[in-house]
Amino acid sequence: MGAWGEKPYENDSAYDWLNELGSSKDSQFLLSTLRKGIGAEILDSTECEEIMAAAAIVNAASFEKLKGIPKEAKDWIKKIAFVPNKDSIDLTITSLSGVPPVAA
């Protein structure tokens, strides 16, 4: 049985995505994930979960103290010295607008 939850890393898809991110040597994997949400008419649940996971990393990396993300994400941010710039933050915001809200 798979895992599922409301937070960005409480599901299998996002955690699998995080494992792939860990082997990437730059931010292109993260940014390409965020680009999936741009102009997409319909996103499947896996794409939404991956976009949310990527957005959580951009958010966390925007602050000096990394918190609210798994250790693997923190390690990746430190490994590549990822610091989001205005373009990556704008991409994140635009991408998230394509993710439908969770029904309560």
DSSP file (Angstrom, degrees, kcal/mol; ACC not computed):
  #  RESIDUE AA STRUCTURE BP1 BP2  ACC     N-H-->O    O-->H-N    N-H-->O    O-->H-N    TCO  KAPPA ALPHA  PHI   PSI    X-CA   Y-CA   Z-CA
    1    1 A M              0   0    0      0, 0.0     2,-0.1     0, 0.0     0, 0.0   0.000 360.0 360.0 360.0 138.3    0.0    0.0    0.0
    2    2 A G        -     0   0    0      1,-0.1     2,-0.3     9,-0.0     9,-0.0  -0.323 360.0-110.6 -84.0 166.4    1.3    3.4   -0.9
    3    3 A A        +     0   0    0     -2,-0.1     9,-1.5     2,-0.0     2,-0.3  -0.719  35.7 174.2 -95.5 147.6    1.7    6.5    1.3
    4    4 A W        +     0   0    0     -2,-0.3     2,-0.3     7,-0.2     7,-0.2  -0.980   8.2 143.2-152.4 141.7   -0.4    9.6    0.9
    5    5 A G        -     0   0    0     -2,-0.3     5,-0.1     2,-0.2    -2,-0.0  -0.964  54.3-100.9-164.4 177.3   -0.8   12.8    2.8
    6    6 A E  S    S+     0   0    0     -2,-0.3    96,-0.1     3,-0.1    -1,-0.1   0.764  91.8  84.1 -80.3 -27.6   -1.3   16.5    2.5
    7    7 A K  S >  S-     0   0    0      1,-0.1     3,-1.8     3,-0.1    -2,-0.2  -0.380  93.7-103.8 -80.6 158.7    2.3   17.6    3.0
    8    8 A P  T 3  S+     0   0    0      0, 0.0     3,-0.2     0, 0.0    45,-0.2   0.745 116.5  34.3 -56.2 -29.2    4.7   17.7    0.0
    9    9 A Y  T 3  S+     0   0    0      1,-0.2    -3,-0.1     5,-0.1    -2,-0.0   0.115  86.8  98.7-115.7  23.3    6.6   14.5    1.0
   10   10 A E  S <  S+     0   0    0     -3,-1.8     2,-0.3    -5,-0.1    -1,-0.2   0.088  75.7  67.7 -96.0  23.6    3.9   12.4    2.5
   11   11 A N  S  > S-     0   0    0     -7,-0.2     4,-1.9    -3,-0.2    -7,-0.2  -0.974  83.2-118.7-142.1 157.4    3.3   10.4   -0.7
   12   12 A D  H  > S+     0   0    0     -9,-1.5     4,-2.8    -2,-0.3     5,-0.2   0.878 108.4  55.8 -62.4 -41.9    5.2    7.9   -2.7
   13   13 A S  H  > S+     0   0    0    -10,-0.3     4,-2.4     1,-0.2    -1,-0.2   0.928 110.3  44.4 -60.5 -46.7    5.4    9.9   -5.9
   14   14 A A  H  > S+     0   0    0      2,-0.2     4,-2.4     1,-0.2    -1,-0.2   0.882 114.2  49.5 -66.5 -37.8    7.0   12.9   -4.3
   15   15 A Y  H  X S+     0   0    0     -4,-1.9     4,-1.8     2,-0.2    -2,-0.2   0.893 110.6  49.6 -71.0 -37.5    9.4   10.7   -2.4
   16   16 A D  H  X S+     0   0    0     -4,-2.8     4,-1.7     2,-0.2    -2,-0.2   0.913 111.2  50.8 -62.2 -42.0   10.4    8.8   -5.5
   17   17 A W  H  X S+     0   0    0     -4,-2.4     4,-2.6    -5,-0.2    -2,-0.2   0.909 106.8  54.2 -60.9 -42.6   10.9   12.2   -7.2
   18   18 A L  H  X S+     0   0    0     -4,-2.4     4,-2.0     1,-0.2    -1,-0.2   0.876 104.9  53.9 -60.4 -38.5   13.1   13.3   -4.3
   19   19 A N  H  X S+     0   0    0     -4,-1.8     4,-0.6     2,-0.2    -1,-0.2   0.893 109.7  47.6 -63.6 -39.1   15.3   10.2   -4.8
   20   20 A E  H >< S+     0   0    0     -4,-1.7     3,-1.1     1,-0.2     4,-0.4   0.905 108.8  54.6 -66.5 -41.1   15.8   11.1   -8.4
   21   21 A L  H >< S+     0   0    0     -4,-2.6     3,-1.9     1,-0.3    -2,-0.2   0.892  98.5  64.1 -57.9 -40.4   16.6   14.7   -7.5
   22   22 A G  H 3< S+     0   0    0     -4,-2.0    -1,-0.3     1,-0.3    -2,-0.2   0.760 102.1  48.6 -58.1 -26.8   19.3   13.5   -5.2
   23   23 A S  T << S+     0   0    0     -3,-1.1    -1,-0.3    -4,-0.6     2,-0.2   0.511  89.5 103.4 -92.3  -4.1   21.3   12.1   -8.1
   24   24 A S    <   -     0   0    0     -3,-1.9    56,-0.0    -4,-0.4     3,-0.0  -0.537  59.6-153.3 -80.3 147.1   21.0   15.3  -10.1
   25   25 A K  S    S+     0   0    0     -2,-0.2     2,-0.3    55,-0.0    -1,-0.1   0.431  73.6  17.0-100.7  -1.3   24.1   17.5  -10.3
   26   26 A D  S    S-     0   0    0     56,-0.0     3,-0.5    55,-0.0     4,-0.3  -0.856  90.5 -87.1-153.2-172.3   22.3   20.8  -11.0
   27   27 A S  S  > S+     0   0    0     -2,-0.3     4,-2.7     1,-0.2     5,-0.2   0.443  94.2  97.1 -86.9   1.1   18.9   22.4  -10.7
   28   28 A Q  H  > S+     0   0    0      1,-0.2     4,-2.7     2,-0.2     5,-0.2   0.869  81.9  51.8 -62.0 -38.2   17.7   21.4  -14.2
   29   29 A F  H  > S+     0   0    0     -3,-0.5     4,-1.6     2,-0.2    -1,-0.2   0.933 113.1  45.4 -62.7 -45.1   15.7   18.3  -12.9
   30   30 A L  H  > S+     0   0    0     -4,-0.3     4,-1.9     1,-0.2    -2,-0.2   0.936 115.4  46.5 -62.9 -47.4   13.9   20.5  -10.3
   31   31 A L  H  X S+     0   0    0     -4,-2.7     4,-2.0     1,-0.2    -2,-0.2   0.867 109.3  53.8 -66.7 -36.8   13.2   23.3  -12.9
   32   32 A S  H  X S+     0   0    0     -4,-2.7     4,-0.7    -5,-0.2    -1,-0.2   0.851 107.0  53.3 -66.9 -31.9   12.0   20.8  -15.5
   33   33 A T  H >< S+     0   0    0     -4,-1.6     3,-0.9    -5,-0.2     4,-0.4   0.930 109.0  48.4 -64.4 -45.2    9.6   19.4  -13.0
   34   34 A L  H >< S+     0   0    0     -4,-1.9     3,-1.5     1,-0.2     4,-0.2   0.855 103.1  62.2 -64.2 -34.3    8.2   22.9  -12.3
   35   35 A R  H >< S+     0   0    0     -4,-2.0     3,-1.6     1,-0.3    -1,-0.2   0.738  86.7  74.8 -65.0 -21.2    7.8   23.5  -16.0
   36   36 A K  T << S+     0   0    0     -3,-0.9    -1,-0.3    -4,-0.7    -2,-0.2   0.816  92.8  54.6 -59.3 -29.2    5.3   20.7  -16.2
   37   37 A G  T <  S+     0   0    0     -3,-1.5     2,-0.7    -4,-0.4     3,-0.3   0.530  84.2 101.8 -84.0  -5.9    2.8   23.0  -14.6
   38   38 A I  S <  S-     0   0    0     -3,-1.6     3,-0.1     1,-0.2    57,-0.1  -0.702 104.1 -17.9 -85.8 117.2    3.1   25.7  -17.1
   39   39 A G  S    S+     0   0    0     -2,-0.7     2,-0.3     1,-0.2    -1,-0.2   0.519  90.9 149.2  71.4   4.9    0.3   25.8  -19.6
   40   40 A A        -     0   0    0     -3,-0.3    -1,-0.2     1,-0.2     3,-0.2  -0.558  37.9-156.6 -72.9 130.1   -0.8   22.2  -18.9
   41   41 A E  S    S+     0   0    0     -2,-0.3     2,-0.4     1,-0.3    -1,-0.2   0.927  81.1  10.7 -71.3 -44.1   -4.5   21.8  -19.4
   42   42 A I        -     0   0    0     -3,-0.1     2,-0.4    57,-0.0    -1,-0.3  -0.998  67.6-161.4-138.4 132.2   -4.7   18.8  -17.0
   43   43 A L        -     0   0    0     -2,-0.4     2,-0.1    55,-0.2    -6,-0.0  -0.912  19.3-131.1-108.9 138.5   -2.0   17.5  -14.6
   44   44 A D     >  -     0   0    0     -2,-0.4     4,-2.2     1,-0.1     5,-0.2  -0.380  32.7-100.1 -81.6 171.2   -2.2   14.0  -13.3
   45   45 A S  H  > S+     0   0    0      1,-0.2     4,-2.4     2,-0.2     5,-0.2   0.858 121.7  53.8 -62.7 -36.5   -1.8   13.4   -9.5
   46   46 A T  H  > S+     0   0    0      2,-0.2     4,-2.4     1,-0.2    -1,-0.2   0.930 109.0  48.5 -64.0 -44.8    1.8   12.3   -9.9
   47   47 A E  H  > S+     0   0    0      1,-0.2     4,-2.6     2,-0.2    -2,-0.2   0.913 111.8  49.9 -61.0 -42.4    2.7   15.5  -11.7
   48   48 A C  H  X S+     0   0    0     -4,-2.2     4,-2.4     1,-0.2    -2,-0.2   0.916 111.2  48.6 -61.9 -43.5    1.0   17.6   -9.1
   49   49 A E  H  X S+     0   0    0     -4,-2.4     4,-2.0     2,-0.2    -1,-0.2   0.887 112.5  48.3 -65.3 -39.1    2.8   15.8   -6.3
   50   50 A E  H  X S+     0   0    0     -4,-2.4     4,-2.5     2,-0.2    -2,-0.2   0.903 111.3  50.0 -68.3 -41.2    6.1   16.2   -8.0
   51   51 A I  H  X S+     0   0    0     -4,-2.6     4,-2.7     1,-0.2    -2,-0.2   0.915 110.6  50.0 -62.6 -42.8    5.5   19.9   -8.6
   52   52 A M  H  X S+     0   0    0     -4,-2.4     4,-2.0     2,-0.2    -1,-0.2   0.896 110.8  49.7 -62.7 -39.8    4.5   20.4   -5.0
   53   53 A A  H  X S+     0   0    0     -4,-2.0     4,-1.4     2,-0.2    -2,-0.2   0.919 112.6  46.8 -65.0 -43.7    7.7   18.6   -3.9
   54   54 A A  H  X S+     0   0    0     -4,-2.5     4,-2.1     1,-0.2    -2,-0.2   0.910 111.3  51.8 -64.3 -42.2    9.8   20.8   -6.2
   55   55 A A  H  X S+     0   0    0     -4,-2.7     4,-2.7     1,-0.2    -1,-0.2   0.879 105.2  55.8 -63.2 -37.8    8.0   24.0   -5.0
   56   56 A A  H  X S+     0   0    0     -4,-2.0     4,-2.5     1,-0.2    -1,-0.2   0.860 107.5  49.8 -63.3 -34.4    8.7   23.0   -1.3
   57   57 A I  H  X S+     0   0    0     -4,-1.4     4,-2.8     2,-0.2    -2,-0.2   0.924 110.2  48.9 -70.1 -44.1   12.4   22.9   -2.1
   58   58 A V  H  X S+     0   0    0     -4,-2.1     4,-0.7     2,-0.2    -2,-0.2   0.929 113.7  48.3 -59.6 -44.1   12.4   26.3   -3.8
   59   59 A N  H >< S+     0   0    0     -4,-2.7     3,-1.1     1,-0.2     4,-0.2   0.953 113.5  45.1 -60.5 -51.0   10.6   27.7   -0.8
   60   60 A A  H >< S+     0   0    0     -4,-2.5     3,-1.6     1,-0.3    -2,-0.2   0.892 110.3  54.3 -62.6 -39.8   12.9   26.1    1.8
   61   61 A A  H 3< S+     0   0    0     -4,-2.8    -1,-0.3     1,-0.3    -2,-0.2   0.623  93.8  72.1 -71.8 -10.9   16.0   27.2   -0.2
   62   62 A S  T << S+     0   0    0     -3,-1.1     2,-0.3    -4,-0.7    -1,-0.3   0.583  93.9  65.5 -77.6  -9.4   14.8   30.8   -0.2
   63   63 A F  S <  S-     0   0    0     -3,-1.6     4,-0.0    -4,-0.2     0, 0.0  -0.817  84.1-126.1-115.3 153.8   15.6   31.0    3.5
   64   64 A E  S    S+     0   0    0     -2,-0.3     2,-0.6     1,-0.1    -1,-0.1   0.905 100.8  54.9 -64.4 -42.1   18.9   30.8    5.3
   65   65 A K  S    S-     0   0    0     -3,-0.0     2,-0.5     2,-0.0    -1,-0.1  -0.848  85.8-138.9 -97.7 118.5   17.8   28.0    7.7
   66   66 A L        +     0   0    0     -2,-0.6     2,-0.3    -5,-0.1    -5,-0.1  -0.631  40.4 146.6 -77.7 121.5   16.5   25.0    5.8
   67   67 A K        +     0   0    0     -2,-0.5    -4,-0.1    -7,-0.1    -2,-0.0  -0.987  41.3  44.6-151.4 160.4   13.4   23.6    7.4
   68   68 A G  S    S+     0   0    0     -2,-0.3    -8,-0.1     1,-0.3    -1,-0.1   0.548  93.9  89.0  84.1   8.3   10.2   21.8    6.5
   69   69 A I  S    S-     0   0    0     -9,-0.1    -1,-0.3   -61,-0.1     5,-0.1  -0.938  83.4 -91.7-133.4 157.5   11.8   19.5    4.0
   70   70 A P    >>  -     0   0    0      0, 0.0     4,-2.0     0, 0.0     3,-0.6  -0.185  37.9-108.3 -65.4 160.6   13.4   16.0    4.3
   71   71 A K  H 3> S+     0   0    0      1,-0.2     4,-2.9     2,-0.2     5,-0.2   0.862 118.6  60.2 -55.7 -38.9   17.1   15.6    4.9
   72   72 A E  H 3> S+     0   0    0      1,-0.2     4,-1.9     2,-0.2    -1,-0.2   0.880 105.8  47.5 -60.2 -38.2   17.6   14.3    1.4
   73   73 A A  H <> S+     0   0    0     -3,-0.6     4,-2.5     2,-0.2    -1,-0.2   0.910 111.7  49.7 -69.3 -42.6   16.3   17.6    0.0
   74   74 A K  H  X S+     0   0    0     -4,-2.0     4,-2.3     1,-0.2    -2,-0.2   0.921 110.0  51.4 -60.8 -43.4   18.5   19.6    2.4
   75   75 A D  H  X S+     0   0    0     -4,-2.9     4,-2.7     1,-0.2    -1,-0.2   0.904 110.2  49.0 -60.6 -42.1   21.5   17.5    1.3
   76   76 A W  H  X S+     0   0    0     -4,-1.9     4,-2.3     2,-0.2     6,-0.3   0.927 109.3  51.9 -64.8 -44.8   20.8   18.2   -2.4
   77   77 A I  H  X>S+     0   0    0     -4,-2.5     5,-2.0     1,-0.2     4,-0.7   0.919 115.5  42.0 -57.0 -44.6   20.4   22.0   -1.8
   78   78 A K  H  <5S+     0   0    0     -4,-2.3     3,-0.3     3,-0.2    -1,-0.2   0.896 110.2  57.8 -69.8 -40.0   23.8   22.0    0.0
   79   79 A K  H  <5S+     0   0    0     -4,-2.7    -2,-0.2     1,-0.2    -1,-0.2   0.905 121.0  26.1 -59.2 -44.8   25.5   19.7   -2.6
   80   80 A I  H  <5S-     0   0    0     -4,-2.3    -1,-0.2    -5,-0.1    -2,-0.2   0.423 104.8-123.3-100.5   2.6   24.7   21.9   -5.5
   81   81 A A  T  <5 -     0   0    0     -4,-0.7     2,-0.4    -3,-0.3    -3,-0.2   0.928  39.5-166.5  55.8  48.5   24.6   25.2   -3.5
   82   82 A F      < +     0   0    0     -5,-2.0    -1,-0.2    -6,-0.3    -2,-0.0  -0.532  18.8 169.4 -73.5 122.6   21.1   25.8   -4.8
   83   83 A V        -     0   0    0     -2,-0.4   -21,-0.1    -3,-0.2   -25,-0.1  -0.966  33.8-125.7-130.4 114.8   19.8   29.3   -4.2
   84   84 A P        -     0   0    0      0, 0.0     2,-0.2     0, 0.0    -2,-0.0  -0.338  23.9-155.7 -63.5 136.2   16.6   30.2   -6.0
   85   85 A N     >  -     0   0    0     -2,-0.0     4,-2.2     1,-0.0     5,-0.2  -0.476  37.5 -89.6 -99.4 179.2   16.7   33.3   -8.2
   86   86 A K  H  > S+     0   0    0      1,-0.2     4,-2.8     2,-0.2     5,-0.2   0.885 126.1  53.7 -58.2 -40.6   13.8   35.5   -9.2
   87   87 A D  H  > S+     0   0    0      1,-0.2     4,-2.5     2,-0.2    -1,-0.2   0.911 109.8  46.0 -63.2 -42.5   13.2   33.4  -12.3
   88   88 A S  H  > S+     0   0    0      2,-0.2     4,-1.9     1,-0.2    -1,-0.2   0.854 113.7  49.5 -70.8 -32.3   13.0   30.1  -10.4
   89   89 A I  H  X S+     0   0    0     -4,-2.2     4,-2.3     2,-0.2    -2,-0.2   0.923 112.3  47.4 -69.1 -44.2   10.7   31.7   -7.8
   90   90 A D  H  X S+     0   0    0     -4,-2.8     4,-2.6     1,-0.2     5,-0.2   0.907 111.1  51.9 -62.1 -41.4    8.4   33.1  -10.5
   91   91 A L  H  X S+     0   0    0     -4,-2.5     4,-2.8    -5,-0.2    -1,-0.2   0.905 109.2  51.0 -60.3 -41.7    8.4   29.7  -12.3
   92   92 A T  H  X S+     0   0    0     -4,-1.9     4,-2.5     2,-0.2    -2,-0.2   0.928 110.8  47.0 -61.7 -46.8    7.4   28.0   -9.0
   93   93 A I  H  X S+     0   0    0     -4,-2.3     4,-1.2     2,-0.2    -2,-0.2   0.926 115.0  45.9 -62.8 -45.5    4.5   30.4   -8.5
   94   94 A T  H  < S+     0   0    0     -4,-2.6     4,-0.5     1,-0.2     3,-0.3   0.913 112.9  50.3 -64.6 -42.8    3.3   30.0  -12.0
   95   95 A S  H >< S+     0   0    0     -4,-2.8     3,-1.6     1,-0.2     4,-0.3   0.908 106.7  54.4 -62.6 -42.7    3.6   26.2  -11.9
   96   96 A L  H >< S+     0   0    0     -4,-2.5     3,-1.4     1,-0.3    -1,-0.2   0.789  95.8  67.5 -63.9 -26.4    1.7   26.0   -8.6
   97   97 A S  T 3< S+     0   0    0     -4,-1.2    -1,-0.3    -3,-0.3    -2,-0.2   0.729  97.0  55.5 -67.0 -18.4   -1.2   27.9  -10.2
   98   98 A G  T <  S+     0   0    0     -3,-1.6    -1,-0.3    -4,-0.5   -55,-0.2   0.549  87.9  91.3 -87.6  -8.1   -1.7   24.9  -12.4
   99   99 A V  S <  S-     0   0    0     -3,-1.4   -62,-0.0    -4,-0.3   -57,-0.0  -0.782  80.2-128.0 -90.5 121.1   -2.0   22.5   -9.5
  100  100 A P        -     0   0    0      0, 0.0    -2,-0.1     0, 0.0     3,-0.1  -0.331  29.5-101.6 -67.0 149.0   -5.6   22.1   -8.4
  101  101 A P        -     0   0    0      0, 0.0     2,-0.4     0, 0.0     0, 0.0  -0.300  38.2-104.2 -66.7 153.5   -6.4   22.7   -4.7
  102  102 A V        -     0   0    0    -96,-0.1     2,-0.2     1,-0.1   -96,-0.0  -0.639  35.4-119.7 -78.5 132.2   -6.9   19.6   -2.5
  103  103 A A              0   0    0     -2,-0.4    -1,-0.1     1,-0.1     0, 0.0  -0.525 360.0 360.0 -71.8 137.4  -10.5   19.0   -1.6
  104  104 A A              0   0    0     -2,-0.2    -1,-0.1     0, 0.0    -2,-0.0   0.456 360.0 360.0 -82.5 360.0  -11.2   19.2    2.1
